Amino acid sequence: MTASRARATLNSLHRALKAIPNRHELPSIEFIFTSEDFANDPTGPGPIWSYSKRDTDDSVWLMPDFGYWAWPEVQIGPYHEVRRRIAAIDDGGIAPDGSVIPGLNFQDKKKQLVWRGSLATNPGIRSKLLKASTGKSWASVRIIDWDDENDIRYNLLPIEDHCRYMFLAHTEGRSFSGRGKYLLNCRSVVISHPPLWREVHHAALISSGPDANYIEVKADYSDMSHKIDYLIDNPRVAEQVAQNAVRTFRDRYLTPAAESCYWRQLVRSYASVCDFEPLLYNVDRDGKKVSRGVPFETWLLMH
């Protein structure tokens, strides 16, 4: 699975760098990245690029995760297509026959908290979500057994259909949870425990005040029921949080354009603290320049 993640990451980086006319002005760098959920040795001898980090991981540089390209293992397609399907639910669209499909008003969404996933990747957190939501009328929380095709067929919810619910639960897995950015594309209220693992967009998360774009609950979910009851009783407050999320994330920080900008700034920032510039070519015995690497387009066709 991590091999497909690596290809997705490299494709995203390649797209970001090829899209600018002055790409030759970008500094040359050498870097190491991991396609695992997190850097196995964040205190190792050198820096590493990773999809997530903890606040104490000083040598880890955050990069956009593989889902910005595609995530086929959990039946989520290309990111731009996911965003289109999500926007069609919230804002409406045009059907194949040319008819207009109306959008789903926030107040008409199911007044439930939805979550689908496996306990195995983070039983400590996810079992608490399950316990706190059991028997609640506002809960649509189900466990998925990814090894059981029938269970997947019954319980799997297409990512865009999460947006039909008013409340979306976000839980971390082994480290970050890749679904987070998809949920924040919805005009719904994301409810999350305090994050231990940081992602590239987390600096824009606001949990309180008039600009709140998600709702944070305690790690044991002990206050979740109270907060959801309040939001159900105060639908305009809930809608404002959802609108803030759309404005902040779907329309700004989680766009493909913003992702590409992040990649380019990551290259520049990383180069600014490197004490050397790598050589792109070696000179052979005959005095000819020989590339030290393989062009990405060639590498892609070979793998």
C-alpha positions, 0 to 999 in steps of 0.5 A: 500500500505504501508503494501506491502512496509514494507514487501518488506523492511524487505525482503531486510534487511533480505536478506542482513543480511543472505548473510554474513557468519559472521552475528553473529558479527553484533551488536544487535539493535532496530530501528523504520522505516516508510514505508510512503513516509517520516517520518511524525515527523522527529523531534520526540523523537527518530530516525527513518529509512525512504526512504527519508529525507530533509537536516534539518531532523537530526533524520532521517536515510536513508534506501533503498526504497521498490523498491529494492525488488519489486513495484507491485502497479505500475506494476514494478516487482522484482528489479533484473528482472527490471535491466535485462530488462533494460540492455537487451534494452541498451546492447542486450540479447538472445531471447527465441528462442536463437537468439541474440537481438542487443542493442540500441545504444545511438545515435539511441534512441528517441531524446525526454524527456519522463515522465509518472505520476500523477500530484496529488502527487506534482502538484507544480513541475510536473505542471511546467514540463508539462507547460515547455514541452507542444508543444515541439518536444522533449517532450513525457510527459503525465499525467496518471490517476491511477483511469482510467484503459483505461488511464493506458492502453493508457499512461503507459510506462513499466519502461524498455521502458523509456530507449528507449528515450534519455532523462528521466525526474525525478520529486519528488512526495510527497517526493522522487520519486521511479522511480529515481533509475530505470531511473539511470539504463538506458543509457540515460540522466536523467534530474531533478529539484534540489532535496529537498528529499535525497535518499541513492544514492544521494551522488553519483549524479554529475550535472556538469563537465566531471563526470556529471551523470545527468542534473539538471534544475531549479525548474521551468524548465525555462532553460530545453528547452535550455539545451535539445536543447544543448544536442541534438546538442551535442550528444557526450556530452549527451552520456558521461553523460549517460555513466557516469550514467551507470558506477556510478549507474547501475554498482556500487551504484544501484546494489543489492550487493551495496544495501546489503552493505548499509543495513549492514553498516546502522546497524553498524553505527546505533549501534555505536551511540546507548547508549544501546544494546537491550536484545534478550531474557527475563527470565521467572519465571522458569528461561527459556530464552524466545525470545523477538521477532518473527523470521522473517521467522515465521513472514513472514508466519503469515502475 
